Amino acid sequence: MTRTDKKTGEKKVIATRQMLQPSKFDVIEDYEHAQDSVGEWFSEIGLDRGERRKEAYREAVAKGETPPPKRIHSKTRDWRRKKDLELTKRERDLETRSAAV
């Protein structure tokens, strides 16, 4: 992404984003296969592969059904704020129960 300096008219690169190109790397040519492989590898330590959302999407489209909605990712700060509120509420509930006992 470039930005033009208002005073000098000079164009400056303000960000570059390099993305993995599947055509360059055989191991990631099929992202779903890569996710399956990584999921198998990490299953040994108790981590599970995520949902197969693209597969569910393709199946729904093939059947003429409405595909599942796209996932909306939240910003980390919003997620943390939500978790902090949940933990605060949980802590208050525990204190209330302890006081009642």
PyMOL CGO cylinders between C-alpha atoms (Angstrom):
from pymol import cmd
from pymol.cgo import CYLINDER

trace = [
    CYLINDER, 0.00, 0.00, 0.00, 1.33, 3.42, -0.85, 0.3, 1, 1, 1, 1, 1, 1,
    CYLINDER, 1.33, 3.42, -0.85, 0.53, 6.88, 0.38, 0.3, 1, 1, 1, 1, 1, 1,
    CYLINDER, 0.53, 6.88, 0.38, 1.31, 10.17, -1.32, 0.3, 1, 1, 1, 1, 1, 1,
    CYLINDER, 1.31, 10.17, -1.32, 2.94, 12.86, 0.81, 0.3, 1, 1, 1, 1, 1, 1,
    CYLINDER, 2.94, 12.86, 0.81, 0.72, 15.97, 0.53, 0.3, 1, 1, 1, 1, 1, 1,
    CYLINDER, 0.72, 15.97, 0.53, 3.61, 18.42, 0.69, 0.3, 1, 1, 1, 1, 1, 1,
    CYLINDER, 3.61, 18.42, 0.69, 6.13, 16.79, -1.63, 0.3, 1, 1, 1, 1, 1, 1,
    CYLINDER, 6.13, 16.79, -1.63, 3.90, 14.56, -3.76, 0.3, 1, 1, 1, 1, 1, 1,
    CYLINDER, 3.90, 14.56, -3.76, 6.33, 11.72, -3.08, 0.3, 1, 1, 1, 1, 1, 1,
    CYLINDER, 6.33, 11.72, -3.08, 4.82, 8.25, -2.93, 0.3, 1, 1, 1, 1, 1, 1,
    CYLINDER, 4.82, 8.25, -2.93, 5.84, 6.19, 0.08, 0.3, 1, 1, 1, 1, 1, 1,
    CYLINDER, 5.84, 6.19, 0.08, 5.28, 2.50, 0.77, 0.3, 1, 1, 1, 1, 1, 1,
    CYLINDER, 5.28, 2.50, 0.77, 3.56, 2.31, 4.14, 0.3, 1, 1, 1, 1, 1, 1,
    CYLINDER, 3.56, 2.31, 4.14, 2.83, -1.41, 4.27, 0.3, 1, 1, 1, 1, 1, 1,
    CYLINDER, 2.83, -1.41, 4.27, 3.64, -4.56, 2.42, 0.3, 1, 1, 1, 1, 1, 1,
    CYLINDER, 3.64, -4.56, 2.42, 1.80, -7.79, 2.82, 0.3, 1, 1, 1, 1, 1, 1,
    CYLINDER, 1.80, -7.79, 2.82, 3.32, -11.02, 1.65, 0.3, 1, 1, 1, 1, 1, 1,
    CYLINDER, 3.32, -11.02, 1.65, 0.98, -13.94, 1.33, 0.3, 1, 1, 1, 1, 1, 1,
    CYLINDER, 0.98, -13.94, 1.33, 1.69, -17.60, 0.86, 0.3, 1, 1, 1, 1, 1, 1,
    CYLINDER, 1.69, -17.60, 0.86, 1.20, -18.66, -2.72, 0.3, 1, 1, 1, 1, 1, 1,
    CYLINDER, 1.20, -18.66, -2.72, -0.06, -22.26, -2.95, 0.3, 1, 1, 1, 1, 1, 1,
    CYLINDER, -0.06, -22.26, -2.95, 1.41, -22.65, -6.40, 0.3, 1, 1, 1, 1, 1, 1,
    CYLINDER, 1.41, -22.65, -6.40, 4.91, -22.13, -4.99, 0.3, 1, 1, 1, 1, 1, 1,
    CYLINDER, 4.91, -22.13, -4.99, 4.65, -24.65, -2.14, 0.3, 1, 1, 1, 1, 1, 1,
    CYLINDER, 4.65, -24.65, -2.14, 3.40, -28.17, -2.80, 0.3, 1, 1, 1, 1, 1, 1,
    CYLINDER, 3.40, -28.17, -2.80, 2.79, -28.75, 0.89, 0.3, 1, 1, 1, 1, 1, 1,
    CYLINDER, 2.79, -28.75, 0.89, 0.12, -26.02, 1.02, 0.3, 1, 1, 1, 1, 1, 1,
    CYLINDER, 0.12, -26.02, 1.02, -1.37, -26.53, -2.43, 0.3, 1, 1, 1, 1, 1, 1,
    CYLINDER, -1.37, -26.53, -2.43, -4.47, -27.96, -0.76, 0.3, 1, 1, 1, 1, 1, 1,
    CYLINDER, -4.47, -27.96, -0.76, -5.16, -25.88, 2.36, 0.3, 1, 1, 1, 1, 1, 1,
    CYLINDER, -5.16, -25.88, 2.36, -7.78, -28.27, 3.68, 0.3, 1, 1, 1, 1, 1, 1,
    CYLINDER, -7.78, -28.27, 3.68, -5.35, -31.18, 3.43, 0.3, 1, 1, 1, 1, 1, 1,
    CYLINDER, -5.35, -31.18, 3.43, -2.74, -29.07, 5.21, 0.3, 1, 1, 1, 1, 1, 1,
    CYLINDER, -2.74, -29.07, 5.21, -5.22, -28.30, 8.01, 0.3, 1, 1, 1, 1, 1, 1,
    CYLINDER, -5.22, -28.30, 8.01, -6.04, -32.01, 8.30, 0.3, 1, 1, 1, 1, 1, 1,
    CYLINDER, -6.04, -32.01, 8.30, -2.34, -32.89, 8.52, 0.3, 1, 1, 1, 1, 1, 1,
    CYLINDER, -2.34, -32.89, 8.52, -1.63, -30.25, 11.14, 0.3, 1, 1, 1, 1, 1, 1,
    CYLINDER, -1.63, -30.25, 11.14, -4.74, -31.33, 13.06, 0.3, 1, 1, 1, 1, 1, 1,
    CYLINDER, -4.74, -31.33, 13.06, -3.49, -34.92, 13.14, 0.3, 1, 1, 1, 1, 1, 1,
    CYLINDER, -3.49, -34.92, 13.14, -0.05, -33.81, 14.30, 0.3, 1, 1, 1, 1, 1, 1,
    CYLINDER, -0.05, -33.81, 14.30, -1.37, -31.70, 17.18, 0.3, 1, 1, 1, 1, 1, 1,
    CYLINDER, -1.37, -31.70, 17.18, -4.00, -34.26, 18.22, 0.3, 1, 1, 1, 1, 1, 1,
    CYLINDER, -4.00, -34.26, 18.22, -1.21, -36.00, 20.13, 0.3, 1, 1, 1, 1, 1, 1,
    CYLINDER, -1.21, -36.00, 20.13, -1.17, -33.13, 22.62, 0.3, 1, 1, 1, 1, 1, 1,
    CYLINDER, -1.17, -33.13, 22.62, -4.95, -32.81, 22.83, 0.3, 1, 1, 1, 1, 1, 1,
    CYLINDER, -4.95, -32.81, 22.83, -5.64, -30.10, 20.25, 0.3, 1, 1, 1, 1, 1, 1,
    CYLINDER, -5.64, -30.10, 20.25, -8.41, -30.68, 17.72, 0.3, 1, 1, 1, 1, 1, 1,
    CYLINDER, -8.41, -30.68, 17.72, -8.68, -29.53, 14.14, 0.3, 1, 1, 1, 1, 1, 1,
    CYLINDER, -8.68, -29.53, 14.14, -11.16, -26.73, 13.65, 0.3, 1, 1, 1, 1, 1, 1,
    CYLINDER, -11.16, -26.73, 13.65, -14.52, -27.05, 11.94, 0.3, 1, 1, 1, 1, 1, 1,
    CYLINDER, -14.52, -27.05, 11.94, -14.56, -28.09, 8.33, 0.3, 1, 1, 1, 1, 1, 1,
    CYLINDER, -14.56, -28.09, 8.33, -16.54, -25.02, 7.34, 0.3, 1, 1, 1, 1, 1, 1,
    CYLINDER, -16.54, -25.02, 7.34, -15.63, -24.94, 3.65, 0.3, 1, 1, 1, 1, 1, 1,
    CYLINDER, -15.63, -24.94, 3.65, -16.65, -28.58, 3.27, 0.3, 1, 1, 1, 1, 1, 1,
    CYLINDER, -16.65, -28.58, 3.27, -20.02, -27.83, 4.92, 0.3, 1, 1, 1, 1, 1, 1,
    CYLINDER, -20.02, -27.83, 4.92, -20.41, -24.81, 2.62, 0.3, 1, 1, 1, 1, 1, 1,
    CYLINDER, -20.41, -24.81, 2.62, -19.74, -26.88, -0.52, 0.3, 1, 1, 1, 1, 1, 1,
    CYLINDER, -19.74, -26.88, -0.52, -22.13, -29.64, 0.58, 0.3, 1, 1, 1, 1, 1, 1,
    CYLINDER, -22.13, -29.64, 0.58, -24.94, -27.14, 1.29, 0.3, 1, 1, 1, 1, 1, 1,
    CYLINDER, -24.94, -27.14, 1.29, -24.48, -25.46, -2.10, 0.3, 1, 1, 1, 1, 1, 1,
    CYLINDER, -24.48, -25.46, -2.10, -24.45, -28.84, -3.86, 0.3, 1, 1, 1, 1, 1, 1,
    CYLINDER, -24.45, -28.84, -3.86, -27.73, -29.78, -2.15, 0.3, 1, 1, 1, 1, 1, 1,
    CYLINDER, -27.73, -29.78, -2.15, -29.29, -26.43, -3.02, 0.3, 1, 1, 1, 1, 1, 1,
    CYLINDER, -29.29, -26.43, -3.02, -29.49, -25.45, 0.65, 0.3, 1, 1, 1, 1, 1, 1,
    CYLINDER, -29.49, -25.45, 0.65, -28.51, -22.17, 2.26, 0.3, 1, 1, 1, 1, 1, 1,
    CYLINDER, -28.51, -22.17, 2.26, -24.84, -22.43, 3.25, 0.3, 1, 1, 1, 1, 1, 1,
    CYLINDER, -24.84, -22.43, 3.25, -23.80, -21.70, 6.82, 0.3, 1, 1, 1, 1, 1, 1,
    CYLINDER, -23.80, -21.70, 6.82, -23.08, -18.03, 7.49, 0.3, 1, 1, 1, 1, 1, 1,
    CYLINDER, -23.08, -18.03, 7.49, -19.50, -16.82, 7.23, 0.3, 1, 1, 1, 1, 1, 1,
    CYLINDER, -19.50, -16.82, 7.23, -17.67, -16.49, 10.50, 0.3, 1, 1, 1, 1, 1, 1,
    CYLINDER, -17.67, -16.49, 10.50, -17.17, -12.98, 11.78, 0.3, 1, 1, 1, 1, 1, 1,
    CYLINDER, -17.17, -12.98, 11.78, -13.87, -12.65, 13.54, 0.3, 1, 1, 1, 1, 1, 1,
    CYLINDER, -13.87, -12.65, 13.54, -13.60, -10.27, 16.44, 0.3, 1, 1, 1, 1, 1, 1,
    CYLINDER, -13.60, -10.27, 16.44, -10.67, -8.06, 17.26, 0.3, 1, 1, 1, 1, 1, 1,
    CYLINDER, -10.67, -8.06, 17.26, -8.41, -9.38, 20.01, 0.3, 1, 1, 1, 1, 1, 1,
    CYLINDER, -8.41, -9.38, 20.01, -9.09, -6.41, 22.27, 0.3, 1, 1, 1, 1, 1, 1,
    CYLINDER, -9.09, -6.41, 22.27, -12.85, -6.94, 21.96, 0.3, 1, 1, 1, 1, 1, 1,
    CYLINDER, -12.85, -6.94, 21.96, -12.47, -10.65, 22.72, 0.3, 1, 1, 1, 1, 1, 1,
    CYLINDER, -12.47, -10.65, 22.72, -10.33, -9.87, 25.77, 0.3, 1, 1, 1, 1, 1, 1,
    CYLINDER, -10.33, -9.87, 25.77, -12.79, -7.26, 26.98, 0.3, 1, 1, 1, 1, 1, 1,
    CYLINDER, -12.79, -7.26, 26.98, -15.63, -9.80, 26.69, 0.3, 1, 1, 1, 1, 1, 1,
    CYLINDER, -15.63, -9.80, 26.69, -13.62, -12.46, 28.52, 0.3, 1, 1, 1, 1, 1, 1,
    CYLINDER, -13.62, -12.46, 28.52, -12.69, -9.99, 31.28, 0.3, 1, 1, 1, 1, 1, 1,
    CYLINDER, -12.69, -9.99, 31.28, -16.36, -9.18, 31.79, 0.3, 1, 1, 1, 1, 1, 1,
    CYLINDER, -16.36, -9.18, 31.79, -17.26, -12.87, 31.91, 0.3, 1, 1, 1, 1, 1, 1,
    CYLINDER, -17.26, -12.87, 31.91, -14.51, -13.56, 34.45, 0.3, 1, 1, 1, 1, 1, 1,
    CYLINDER, -14.51, -13.56, 34.45, -15.53, -10.58, 36.58, 0.3, 1, 1, 1, 1, 1, 1,
    CYLINDER, -15.53, -10.58, 36.58, -19.15, -11.78, 36.60, 0.3, 1, 1, 1, 1, 1, 1,
    CYLINDER, -19.15, -11.78, 36.60, -18.06, -15.32, 37.45, 0.3, 1, 1, 1, 1, 1, 1,
    CYLINDER, -18.06, -15.32, 37.45, -15.88, -14.04, 40.28, 0.3, 1, 1, 1, 1, 1, 1,
    CYLINDER, -15.88, -14.04, 40.28, -18.80, -12.00, 41.70, 0.3, 1, 1, 1, 1, 1, 1,
    CYLINDER, -18.80, -12.00, 41.70, -21.08, -15.03, 41.50, 0.3, 1, 1, 1, 1, 1, 1,
    CYLINDER, -21.08, -15.03, 41.50, -18.54, -17.15, 43.36, 0.3, 1, 1, 1, 1, 1, 1,
    CYLINDER, -18.54, -17.15, 43.36, -18.14, -14.50, 46.05, 0.3, 1, 1, 1, 1, 1, 1,
    CYLINDER, -18.14, -14.50, 46.05, -21.92, -14.30, 46.44, 0.3, 1, 1, 1, 1, 1, 1,
    CYLINDER, -21.92, -14.30, 46.44, -22.17, -18.08, 46.80, 0.3, 1, 1, 1, 1, 1, 1,
    CYLINDER, -22.17, -18.08, 46.80, -19.28, -18.18, 49.26, 0.3, 1, 1, 1, 1, 1, 1,
    CYLINDER, -19.28, -18.18, 49.26, -20.92, -15.50, 51.39, 0.3, 1, 1, 1, 1, 1, 1,
    CYLINDER, -20.92, -15.50, 51.39, -24.17, -17.47, 51.38, 0.3, 1, 1, 1, 1, 1, 1,
    CYLINDER, -24.17, -17.47, 51.38, -22.39, -20.64, 52.59, 0.3, 1, 1, 1, 1, 1, 1,
]
cmd.load_cgo(trace, "trace")
